């Protein structure tokens, strides 16, 4: 009788221990949001999906960022995806702030030296438009101390295939009314292929829509004006 009682108590204790462990695991999962079912807006900075989904989603994002996607995945986007106050990264290249980026690329790839990478990006980033502000359908360019604004409307997108066989998407906007000092067309490329708030972008501007699609050497690049140069450099290294 005593033996049976001891076995029963042992089983009860083991059961309570397992329940306790499961409760702890559940609390940990809930703490990081992995068990929540709240639907997050695609423009939100948060993510309440499961850890496994986060991992898979990150891998898919990385593929898209590198230019590997199906054409039918590409969606139209509005100018609001690029709304904000943006600064050119070109001055940070000139003053040496981005040197650590080029050193990192040289060490990571072994394809070019840090100096060669800097020369390559100097051509890519070069621009005299130091700041761009986008509000609604209005785009304001700050170029050589001059400020010029114009309204732009969506003009579709184009999918480009590069020599390396990866792809890119140019989201195109057309100037509504001709304005002196403004490009007739602007084309955004930010490694995204569907509606989403941009964290940086490459901007192509000119008056010939088709000719602009051929530009792959000079791609002025813009990050939020609230970021300092060192933060931008670390963001670049992360990619």
VORO-726149 format. One record per residue (C-alpha): residue in three letters; x, z, y; residue number from 0. Coordinates in steps of 0.05 Angstrom, whole numbers, plus 5000, padded with zeros to 4 digits. Last residue first. Layout:
rovex res: ALA	u: X	w: Z	v: Y	n: NUM .
...
//
This chain:
rovex res: UNK	u: 5471	w: 4082	v: 5886	n: 238 .
rovex res: UNK	u: 5494	w: 4154	v: 5895	n: 237 .
rovex res: UNK	u: 5554	w: 4128	v: 5935	n: 236 .
rovex res: UNK	u: 5507	w: 4096	v: 5985	n: 235 .
rovex res: UNK	u: 5469	w: 4161	v: 5994	n: 234 .
rovex res: UNK	u: 5535	w: 4198	v: 6004	n: 233 .
rovex res: UNK	u: 5555	w: 4149	v: 6058	n: 232 .
rovex res: UNK	u: 5488	w: 4157	v: 6093	n: 231 .
rovex res: UNK	u: 5497	w: 4233	v: 6093	n: 230 .
rovex res: UNK	u: 5566	w: 4224	v: 6123	n: 229 .
rovex res: UNK	u: 5540	w: 4178	v: 6178	n: 228 .
rovex res: UNK	u: 5485	w: 4223	v: 6202	n: 227 .
rovex res: UNK	u: 5412	w: 4213	v: 6183	n: 226 .
rovex res: UNK	u: 5356	w: 4220	v: 6234	n: 225 .
rovex res: UNK	u: 5362	w: 4146	v: 6253	n: 224 .
rovex res: UNK	u: 5335	w: 4127	v: 6185	n: 223 .
rovex res: UNK	u: 5379	w: 4075	v: 6150	n: 222 .
rovex res: UNK	u: 5389	w: 4002	v: 6167	n: 221 .
rovex res: UNK	u: 5431	w: 3945	v: 6138	n: 220 .
rovex res: UNK	u: 5450	w: 3879	v: 6169	n: 219 .
rovex res: UNK	u: 5454	w: 3828	v: 6113	n: 218 .
rovex res: UNK	u: 5506	w: 3774	v: 6127	n: 217 .
rovex res: UNK	u: 5530	w: 3735	v: 6066	n: 216 .
rovex res: UNK	u: 5466	w: 3718	v: 6028	n: 215 .
rovex res: UNK	u: 5430	w: 3674	v: 6079	n: 214 .
rovex res: UNK	u: 5394	w: 3618	v: 6042	n: 213 .
rovex res: UNK	u: 5326	w: 3650	v: 6053	n: 212 .
rovex res: UNK	u: 5339	w: 3645	v: 6128	n: 211 .
rovex res: UNK	u: 5341	w: 3570	v: 6122	n: 210 .
rovex res: UNK	u: 5271	w: 3570	v: 6095	n: 209 .
rovex res: UNK	u: 5240	w: 3612	v: 6150	n: 208 .
rovex res: UNK	u: 5277	w: 3579	v: 6208	n: 207 .
rovex res: UNK	u: 5274	w: 3621	v: 6271	n: 206 .
rovex res: UNK	u: 5319	w: 3678	v: 6249	n: 205 .
rovex res: UNK	u: 5325	w: 3749	v: 6224	n: 204 .
rovex res: UNK	u: 5349	w: 3780	v: 6159	n: 203 .
rovex res: UNK	u: 5343	w: 3855	v: 6149	n: 202 .
rovex res: UNK	u: 5373	w: 3898	v: 6094	n: 201 .
rovex res: UNK	u: 5335	w: 3962	v: 6080	n: 200 .
rovex res: UNK	u: 5336	w: 4037	v: 6076	n: 199 .
rovex res: UNK	u: 5290	w: 4093	v: 6052	n: 198 .
rovex res: UNK	u: 5230	w: 4047	v: 6045	n: 197 .
rovex res: UNK	u: 5160	w: 4074	v: 6035	n: 196 .
rovex res: UNK	u: 5128	w: 4039	v: 5975	n: 195 .
rovex res: UNK	u: 5084	w: 3979	v: 5961	n: 194 .
rovex res: UNK	u: 5116	w: 3937	v: 5906	n: 193 .
rovex res: UNK	u: 5182	w: 3900	v: 5892	n: 192 .
rovex res: UNK	u: 5234	w: 3948	v: 5919	n: 191 .
rovex res: UNK	u: 5309	w: 3933	v: 5926	n: 190 .
rovex res: UNK	u: 5303	w: 3940	v: 6002	n: 189 .
rovex res: UNK	u: 5301	w: 3868	v: 6027	n: 188 .
rovex res: UNK	u: 5263	w: 3854	v: 6091	n: 187 .
rovex res: UNK	u: 5256	w: 3785	v: 6123	n: 186 .
rovex res: UNK	u: 5244	w: 3775	v: 6197	n: 185 .
rovex res: UNK	u: 5217	w: 3710	v: 6225	n: 184 .
rovex res: UNK	u: 5210	w: 3682	v: 6296	n: 183 .
rovex res: UNK	u: 5270	w: 3723	v: 6317	n: 182 .
rovex res: UNK	u: 5263	w: 3759	v: 6383	n: 181 .
rovex res: UNK	u: 5302	w: 3749	v: 6449	n: 180 .
rovex res: UNK	u: 5247	w: 3711	v: 6483	n: 179 .
rovex res: UNK	u: 5179	w: 3723	v: 6453	n: 178 .
rovex res: UNK	u: 5138	w: 3672	v: 6415	n: 177 .
rovex res: UNK	u: 5070	w: 3704	v: 6396	n: 176 .
rovex res: UNK	u: 5053	w: 3730	v: 6327	n: 175 .
rovex res: UNK	u: 5124	w: 3735	v: 6302	n: 174 .
rovex res: UNK	u: 5124	w: 3724	v: 6227	n: 173 .
rovex res: UNK	u: 5138	w: 3775	v: 6172	n: 172 .
rovex res: UNK	u: 5172	w: 3761	v: 6105	n: 171 .
rovex res: UNK	u: 5185	w: 3807	v: 6046	n: 170 .
rovex res: UNK	u: 5247	w: 3780	v: 6012	n: 169 .
rovex res: UNK	u: 5252	w: 3797	v: 5938	n: 168 .
rovex res: UNK	u: 5316	w: 3799	v: 5898	n: 167 .
rovex res: UNK	u: 5338	w: 3774	v: 5831	n: 166 .
rovex res: UNK	u: 5393	w: 3782	v: 5779	n: 165 .
rovex res: UNK	u: 5423	w: 3720	v: 5747	n: 164 .
rovex res: UNK	u: 5494	w: 3734	v: 5776	n: 163 .
rovex res: UNK	u: 5487	w: 3670	v: 5816	n: 162 .
rovex res: UNK	u: 5425	w: 3699	v: 5851	n: 161 .
rovex res: UNK	u: 5351	w: 3687	v: 5838	n: 160 .
rovex res: UNK	u: 5306	w: 3696	v: 5899	n: 159 .
rovex res: UNK	u: 5234	w: 3717	v: 5899	n: 158 .
rovex res: UNK	u: 5198	w: 3700	v: 5965	n: 157 .
rovex res: UNK	u: 5146	w: 3742	v: 6001	n: 156 .
rovex res: UNK	u: 5084	w: 3731	v: 6042	n: 155 .
rovex res: UNK	u: 5078	w: 3718	v: 6117	n: 154 .
rovex res: UNK	u: 5056	w: 3787	v: 6141	n: 153 .
rovex res: UNK	u: 5045	w: 3794	v: 6216	n: 152 .
rovex res: UNK	u: 5094	w: 3813	v: 6271	n: 151 .
rovex res: UNK	u: 5082	w: 3839	v: 6342	n: 150 .
rovex res: UNK	u: 5140	w: 3838	v: 6390	n: 149 .
rovex res: UNK	u: 5187	w: 3885	v: 6426	n: 148 .
rovex res: UNK	u: 5253	w: 3877	v: 6464	n: 147 .
rovex res: UNK	u: 5302	w: 3932	v: 6486	n: 146 .
rovex res: UNK	u: 5370	w: 3914	v: 6514	n: 145 .
rovex res: UNK	u: 5431	w: 3959	v: 6506	n: 144 .
rovex res: UNK	u: 5469	w: 3908	v: 6464	n: 143 .
rovex res: UNK	u: 5408	w: 3899	v: 6420	n: 142 .
rovex res: UNK	u: 5352	w: 3950	v: 6411	n: 141 .
rovex res: UNK	u: 5298	w: 3914	v: 6373	n: 140 .
rovex res: UNK	u: 5225	w: 3937	v: 6375	n: 139 .
rovex res: UNK	u: 5177	w: 3917	v: 6319	n: 138 .
rovex res: UNK	u: 5103	w: 3924	v: 6332	n: 137 .
rovex res: UNK	u: 5052	w: 3916	v: 6275	n: 136 .
rovex res: UNK	u: 5043	w: 3991	v: 6267	n: 135 .
rovex res: UNK	u: 5105	w: 4024	v: 6294	n: 134 .
rovex res: UNK	u: 5174	w: 3997	v: 6275	n: 133 .
rovex res: UNK	u: 5236	w: 4018	v: 6315	n: 132 .
rovex res: UNK	u: 5302	w: 3981	v: 6305	n: 131 .
rovex res: UNK	u: 5371	w: 4005	v: 6327	n: 130 .
rovex res: UNK	u: 5441	w: 3978	v: 6335	n: 129 .
rovex res: UNK	u: 5424	w: 3904	v: 6338	n: 128 .
rovex res: UNK	u: 5494	w: 3874	v: 6349	n: 127 .
rovex res: UNK	u: 5502	w: 3861	v: 6275	n: 126 .
rovex res: UNK	u: 5556	w: 3861	v: 6221	n: 125 .
rovex res: UNK	u: 5535	w: 3895	v: 6157	n: 124 .
rovex res: UNK	u: 5551	w: 3839	v: 6108	n: 123 .
rovex res: UNK	u: 5615	w: 3815	v: 6142	n: 122 .
rovex res: UNK	u: 5642	w: 3886	v: 6147	n: 121 .
rovex res: UNK	u: 5617	w: 3897	v: 6076	n: 120 .
rovex res: UNK	u: 5666	w: 3846	v: 6048	n: 119 .
rovex res: UNK	u: 5724	w: 3871	v: 6091	n: 118 .
rovex res: UNK	u: 5710	w: 3943	v: 6069	n: 117 .
rovex res: UNK	u: 5708	w: 3921	v: 5996	n: 116 .
rovex res: UNK	u: 5775	w: 3887	v: 6004	n: 115 .
rovex res: UNK	u: 5806	w: 3949	v: 6034	n: 114 .
rovex res: UNK	u: 5778	w: 3993	v: 5979	n: 113 .
rovex res: UNK	u: 5810	w: 3946	v: 5928	n: 112 .
rovex res: UNK	u: 5768	w: 3897	v: 5888	n: 111 .
rovex res: UNK	u: 5740	w: 3891	v: 5818	n: 110 .
rovex res: UNK	u: 5762	w: 3959	v: 5792	n: 109 .
rovex res: UNK	u: 5689	w: 3978	v: 5789	n: 108 .
rovex res: UNK	u: 5685	w: 4053	v: 5798	n: 107 .
rovex res: UNK	u: 5752	w: 4064	v: 5834	n: 106 .
rovex res: UNK	u: 5740	w: 4007	v: 5883	n: 105 .
rovex res: UNK	u: 5668	w: 4027	v: 5894	n: 104 .
rovex res: UNK	u: 5689	w: 4099	v: 5908	n: 103 .
rovex res: UNK	u: 5742	w: 4078	v: 5958	n: 102 .
rovex res: UNK	u: 5692	w: 4033	v: 5992	n: 101 .
rovex res: UNK	u: 5642	w: 4090	v: 5999	n: 100 .
rovex res: UNK	u: 5697	w: 4138	v: 6023	n: 99 .
rovex res: UNK	u: 5712	w: 4089	v: 6079	n: 98 .
rovex res: UNK	u: 5641	w: 4094	v: 6104	n: 97 .
rovex res: UNK	u: 5657	w: 4140	v: 6163	n: 96 .
rovex res: UNK	u: 5715	w: 4095	v: 6184	n: 95 .
rovex res: UNK	u: 5693	w: 4082	v: 6256	n: 94 .
rovex res: UNK	u: 5676	w: 4009	v: 6243	n: 93 .
rovex res: UNK	u: 5637	w: 4022	v: 6179	n: 92 .
rovex res: UNK	u: 5597	w: 4076	v: 6214	n: 91 .
rovex res: UNK	u: 5582	w: 4028	v: 6271	n: 90 .
rovex res: UNK	u: 5554	w: 3977	v: 6221	n: 89 .
rovex res: UNK	u: 5504	w: 4027	v: 6190	n: 88 .
rovex res: UNK	u: 5449	w: 4003	v: 6237	n: 87 .
rovex res: UNK	u: 5398	w: 4055	v: 6256	n: 86 .
rovex res: UNK	u: 5323	w: 4058	v: 6241	n: 85 .
rovex res: UNK	u: 5263	w: 4092	v: 6274	n: 84 .
rovex res: UNK	u: 5201	w: 4088	v: 6231	n: 83 .
rovex res: UNK	u: 5153	w: 4041	v: 6195	n: 82 .
rovex res: UNK	u: 5185	w: 4001	v: 6138	n: 81 .
rovex res: UNK	u: 5128	w: 4008	v: 6087	n: 80 .
rovex res: UNK	u: 5080	w: 4001	v: 6146	n: 79 .
rovex res: UNK	u: 5098	w: 3928	v: 6151	n: 78 .
rovex res: UNK	u: 5053	w: 3914	v: 6091	n: 77 .
rovex res: UNK	u: 5072	w: 3897	v: 6020	n: 76 .
rovex res: UNK	u: 5052	w: 3843	v: 5970	n: 75 .
rovex res: UNK	u: 5067	w: 3856	v: 5897	n: 74 .
rovex res: UNK	u: 5123	w: 3835	v: 5849	n: 73 .
rovex res: UNK	u: 5114	w: 3854	v: 5776	n: 72 .
rovex res: UNK	u: 5092	w: 3783	v: 5758	n: 71 .
rovex res: UNK	u: 5162	w: 3758	v: 5774	n: 70 .
rovex res: UNK	u: 5192	w: 3802	v: 5719	n: 69 .
rovex res: UNK	u: 5247	w: 3851	v: 5737	n: 68 .
rovex res: UNK	u: 5322	w: 3858	v: 5739	n: 67 .
rovex res: UNK	u: 5349	w: 3862	v: 5810	n: 66 .
rovex res: UNK	u: 5394	w: 3922	v: 5809	n: 65 .
rovex res: UNK	u: 5341	w: 3965	v: 5843	n: 64 .
rovex res: UNK	u: 5291	w: 3939	v: 5792	n: 63 .
rovex res: UNK	u: 5334	w: 3963	v: 5734	n: 62 .
rovex res: UNK	u: 5345	w: 4030	v: 5769	n: 61 .
rovex res: UNK	u: 5271	w: 4038	v: 5782	n: 60 .
rovex res: UNK	u: 5257	w: 4026	v: 5708	n: 59 .
rovex res: UNK	u: 5309	w: 4079	v: 5689	n: 58 .
rovex res: UNK	u: 5280	w: 4127	v: 5739	n: 57 .
rovex res: UNK	u: 5210	w: 4116	v: 5712	n: 56 .
rovex res: UNK	u: 5234	w: 4130	v: 5641	n: 55 .
rovex res: UNK	u: 5266	w: 4196	v: 5663	n: 54 .
rovex res: UNK	u: 5207	w: 4217	v: 5705	n: 53 .
rovex res: UNK	u: 5160	w: 4200	v: 5647	n: 52 .
rovex res: UNK	u: 5200	w: 4245	v: 5601	n: 51 .
rovex res: UNK	u: 5200	w: 4301	v: 5652	n: 50 .
rovex res: UNK	u: 5125	w: 4296	v: 5660	n: 49 .
rovex res: UNK	u: 5092	w: 4270	v: 5723	n: 48 .
rovex res: UNK	u: 5084	w: 4312	v: 5787	n: 47 .
rovex res: UNK	u: 5128	w: 4271	v: 5833	n: 46 .
rovex res: UNK	u: 5136	w: 4285	v: 5907	n: 45 .
rovex res: UNK	u: 5159	w: 4239	v: 5963	n: 44 .
rovex res: UNK	u: 5089	w: 4210	v: 5970	n: 43 .
rovex res: UNK	u: 5079	w: 4136	v: 5985	n: 42 .
rovex res: UNK	u: 5052	w: 4122	v: 5915	n: 41 .
rovex res: UNK	u: 5000	w: 4177	v: 5925	n: 40 .
rovex res: UNK	u: 5006	w: 4231	v: 5873	n: 39 .
rovex res: UNK	u: 4950	w: 4243	v: 5822	n: 38 .
rovex res: UNK	u: 4947	w: 4316	v: 5802	n: 37 .
rovex res: UNK	u: 4950	w: 4326	v: 5726	n: 36 .
rovex res: UNK	u: 5001	w: 4383	v: 5725	n: 35 .
rovex res: UNK	u: 5041	w: 4395	v: 5662	n: 34 .
rovex res: UNK	u: 5109	w: 4373	v: 5688	n: 33 .
rovex res: UNK	u: 5102	w: 4409	v: 5754	n: 32 .
rovex res: UNK	u: 5170	w: 4443	v: 5752	n: 31 .
rovex res: UNK	u: 5139	w: 4513	v: 5747	n: 30 .
rovex res: UNK	u: 5085	w: 4488	v: 5699	n: 29 .
rovex res: UNK	u: 5137	w: 4470	v: 5647	n: 28 .
rovex res: UNK	u: 5173	w: 4537	v: 5656	n: 27 .
rovex res: UNK	u: 5107	w: 4575	v: 5651	n: 26 .
rovex res: UNK	u: 5088	w: 4537	v: 5588	n: 25 .
rovex res: UNK	u: 5156	w: 4553	v: 5557	n: 24 .
rovex res: UNK	u: 5146	w: 4627	v: 5572	n: 23 .
rovex res: UNK	u: 5076	w: 4625	v: 5543	n: 22 .
rovex res: UNK	u: 5102	w: 4591	v: 5480	n: 21 .
rovex res: UNK	u: 5156	w: 4644	v: 5472	n: 20 .
rovex res: UNK	u: 5106	w: 4700	v: 5480	n: 19 .
rovex res: UNK	u: 5059	w: 4669	v: 5429	n: 18 .
rovex res: UNK	u: 5117	w: 4664	v: 5381	n: 17 .
rovex res: UNK	u: 5136	w: 4737	v: 5391	n: 16 .
rovex res: UNK	u: 5064	w: 4759	v: 5381	n: 15 .
rovex res: UNK	u: 5061	w: 4722	v: 5316	n: 14 .
rovex res: UNK	u: 5126	w: 4753	v: 5291	n: 13 .
rovex res: UNK	u: 5100	w: 4823	v: 5308	n: 12 .
rovex res: UNK	u: 5035	w: 4809	v: 5270	n: 11 .
rovex res: UNK	u: 5074	w: 4783	v: 5210	n: 10 .
rovex res: UNK	u: 5118	w: 4845	v: 5209	n: 9 .
rovex res: UNK	u: 5057	w: 4891	v: 5215	n: 8 .
rovex res: UNK	u: 5023	w: 4856	v: 5156	n: 7 .
rovex res: UNK	u: 5087	w: 4861	v: 5115	n: 6 .
rovex res: UNK	u: 5093	w: 4935	v: 5131	n: 5 .
rovex res: UNK	u: 5021	w: 4948	v: 5111	n: 4 .
rovex res: UNK	u: 5030	w: 4911	v: 5045	n: 3 .
rovex res: UNK	u: 5093	w: 4953	v: 5030	n: 2 .
rovex res: UNK	u: 5056	w: 5018	v: 5047	n: 1 .
rovex res: UNK	u: 5000	w: 5000	v: 5000	n: 0 .
//
